[in-house]
Amino acid sequence: MKASRGSDSQRPADSNQGQTGKQPRVRARLSSSNMIEAELDPSGTPVLGLYLHVAYVMLMSSFAEKVGHGEITPNLIGALALVRRTPGTNQSSLARQLGLERATVGEQVSRLIERGFLRREISPRDGRSYALYITPNGERMLEKLRERIPPHERQVGARLTLAERKQLRELLDKFVYG
């Protein structure tokens, strides 16, 4: 997305062709992110961190009300879901799966235990480590999330088609995991 400066701060909209097949003369104003990006890198190279941050803020602005309900935060959901998928995993394995530092995952696990979503037991395979298991409260929370997340995702992703949302997910997966 190349932003320009000066009086050429508008670009034609290209997604609303009329029934005649002619391109409409509708013009859209550059977003504040486009303008910030132009200041940060005048060459036009995308500043992905800026857009990822803005997208995160947009998503999280409605998360607490629509999904978390004060019961869970986004950074805990991944750990809860992975422990559900791999019962008996330990914090080190969970940290590797999440791509986070062990200390960070340790804090997440402690918070999930405090909220009654996980339990920690001495590992039956290695008495020097702990195994993590989801609790009935954790199962109920995941069920609530399965009900709450899809409508939230449709709402925040309403500007994109389903195909575009899938493409964005694939690109973000490639961006994060290679």
C-alpha positions as CSV (number, residue, x, y, z in Angstrom):
1,M,0.0,0.0,0.0
2,K,2.0,3.0,-1.2
3,A,1.1,6.3,0.2
4,S,1.8,9.5,-1.5
5,R,2.3,13.0,-0.1
6,G,1.1,16.4,-1.0
7,S,-2.1,17.2,-2.9
8,D,-2.4,13.6,-4.2
9,S,-3.8,12.4,-0.9
10,Q,-6.7,10.6,-2.5
11,R,-6.8,7.4,-4.5
12,P,-9.6,6.0,-6.5
13,A,-11.7,3.3,-5.0
14,D,-11.3,0.2,-7.1
15,S,-13.8,-2.3,-5.6
16,N,-17.2,-0.8,-6.5
17,Q,-17.7,-1.2,-10.2
18,G,-21.2,-0.4,-11.3
19,Q,-23.5,-2.6,-13.4
20,T,-22.2,-0.8,-16.5
21,G,-18.7,-2.2,-15.9
22,K,-17.2,1.3,-15.9
23,Q,-14.9,2.3,-13.0
24,P,-16.8,4.8,-10.8
25,R,-15.2,8.2,-10.0
26,V,-15.5,7.6,-6.2
27,R,-12.4,8.8,-4.3
28,A,-11.4,7.6,-0.9
29,R,-9.3,9.6,1.7
30,L,-6.1,8.0,2.8
31,S,-6.2,6.5,6.2
32,S,-4.2,7.9,9.1
33,S,-2.1,4.8,8.9
34,N,-1.3,5.5,5.3
35,M,-0.2,9.0,6.3
36,I,1.9,7.8,9.2
37,E,3.4,5.1,7.0
38,A,4.4,7.8,4.5
39,E,6.2,9.7,7.2
40,L,8.0,6.7,8.6
41,D,9.1,5.3,5.2
42,P,8.7,7.8,2.3
43,S,9.9,5.1,-0.1
44,G,6.5,3.4,0.0
45,T,7.8,0.2,1.6
46,P,5.0,-1.2,3.8
47,V,5.5,-0.6,7.5
48,L,3.8,-3.9,8.6
49,G,4.3,-3.3,12.3
50,L,2.2,-0.2,12.1
51,Y,-0.7,-2.0,10.4
52,L,-0.4,-5.0,12.7
53,H,-0.6,-2.7,15.8
54,V,-3.5,-0.7,14.4
55,A,-5.4,-4.0,13.6
56,Y,-4.6,-5.4,17.1
57,V,-6.0,-2.2,18.8
58,M,-9.1,-2.4,16.6
59,L,-9.7,-6.1,17.4
60,M,-9.0,-5.7,21.1
61,S,-11.2,-2.6,21.5
62,S,-14.3,-4.9,21.3
63,F,-12.8,-8.1,22.7
64,A,-13.5,-7.5,26.4
65,E,-17.1,-6.7,25.8
66,K,-17.9,-9.2,23.1
67,V,-15.6,-12.2,23.9
68,G,-13.7,-12.0,27.2
69,H,-16.5,-10.7,29.4
70,G,-13.9,-10.1,32.1
71,E,-13.4,-13.9,32.3
72,I,-10.4,-14.4,30.1
73,T,-7.9,-12.3,28.1
74,P,-6.6,-12.9,24.6
75,N,-3.1,-13.9,25.8
76,L,-4.5,-16.8,27.8
77,I,-6.7,-18.3,25.2
78,G,-3.9,-19.9,23.2
79,A,-2.4,-21.6,26.2
80,L,-5.8,-22.9,27.3
81,A,-6.6,-24.2,23.9
82,L,-3.3,-26.0,23.5
83,V,-3.5,-27.6,26.9
84,R,-6.9,-28.9,25.9
85,R,-5.4,-30.3,22.7
86,T,-2.4,-31.8,24.4
87,P,-3.3,-32.9,27.9
88,G,-0.4,-33.5,30.2
89,T,1.9,-31.1,28.3
90,N,4.4,-29.3,30.4
91,Q,5.2,-25.5,30.5
92,S,8.4,-25.9,28.5
93,S,6.5,-27.7,25.7
94,L,3.7,-25.2,25.9
95,A,6.2,-22.3,25.6
96,R,7.7,-23.9,22.5
97,Q,4.3,-24.4,20.9
98,L,3.2,-20.8,21.6
99,G,6.6,-19.4,20.6
100,L,6.9,-17.6,23.9
101,E,9.5,-17.4,26.7
102,R,9.0,-20.0,29.4
103,A,8.7,-17.3,32.0
104,T,5.8,-15.7,30.1
105,V,4.0,-19.0,29.7
106,G,4.6,-19.7,33.4
107,E,2.7,-16.4,34.2
108,Q,-0.1,-17.4,31.8
109,V,-0.4,-20.9,33.3
110,S,-0.4,-19.4,36.8
111,R,-3.3,-17.1,35.8
112,L,-5.2,-19.9,34.2
113,I,-4.8,-22.0,37.4
114,E,-5.9,-19.1,39.5
115,R,-9.0,-18.7,37.4
116,G,-9.7,-22.4,37.7
117,F,-9.2,-23.2,34.0
118,L,-6.1,-25.4,34.3
119,R,-4.7,-27.7,37.0
120,R,-1.0,-28.6,37.4
121,E,0.1,-32.1,38.6
122,I,3.4,-33.8,39.0
123,S,4.1,-35.4,35.6
124,P,3.7,-39.1,35.5
125,R,6.5,-39.3,33.0
126,D,9.0,-37.0,34.8
127,G,8.7,-36.4,38.5
128,R,10.8,-33.2,38.1
129,S,8.2,-31.4,36.0
130,Y,4.5,-30.6,36.0
131,A,1.8,-31.8,33.7
132,L,-1.0,-29.4,32.7
133,Y,-4.6,-30.4,32.3
134,I,-7.7,-28.5,31.5
135,T,-10.4,-28.4,34.2
136,P,-14.2,-28.6,33.8
137,N,-14.2,-24.7,34.2
138,G,-11.6,-24.5,31.4
139,E,-13.8,-26.7,29.2
140,R,-16.8,-24.4,29.9
141,M,-14.7,-21.4,29.0
142,L,-13.6,-22.9,25.7
143,E,-17.2,-23.6,24.9
144,K,-18.2,-20.0,25.7
145,L,-15.3,-18.9,23.5
146,R,-16.5,-21.1,20.6
147,E,-19.9,-19.3,20.9
148,R,-18.5,-15.8,21.3
149,I,-15.5,-15.7,18.9
150,P,-17.2,-16.4,15.5
151,P,-19.7,-13.4,15.8
152,H,-16.9,-11.1,17.0
153,E,-14.7,-12.2,14.1
154,R,-17.5,-11.6,11.6
155,Q,-18.0,-8.2,13.1
156,V,-14.4,-7.1,13.1
157,G,-13.7,-8.7,9.7
158,A,-16.9,-7.3,8.1
159,R,-14.9,-5.2,5.6
160,L,-13.3,-8.4,4.2
161,T,-14.9,-11.2,2.4
162,L,-14.6,-14.7,3.8
163,A,-12.0,-15.5,1.1
164,E,-10.0,-12.3,2.0
165,R,-10.1,-13.3,5.7
166,K,-8.8,-16.7,4.8
167,Q,-6.1,-15.1,2.7
168,L,-5.1,-12.8,5.5
169,R,-4.9,-15.7,7.9
170,E,-2.6,-17.5,5.4
171,L,-0.4,-14.5,5.0
172,L,-0.2,-13.9,8.7
173,D,0.7,-17.6,9.3
174,K,3.5,-17.3,6.7
175,F,4.6,-14.0,8.3
176,V,4.8,-15.5,11.8
177,Y,5.8,-19.1,11.1
178,G,7.6,-18.9,7.7
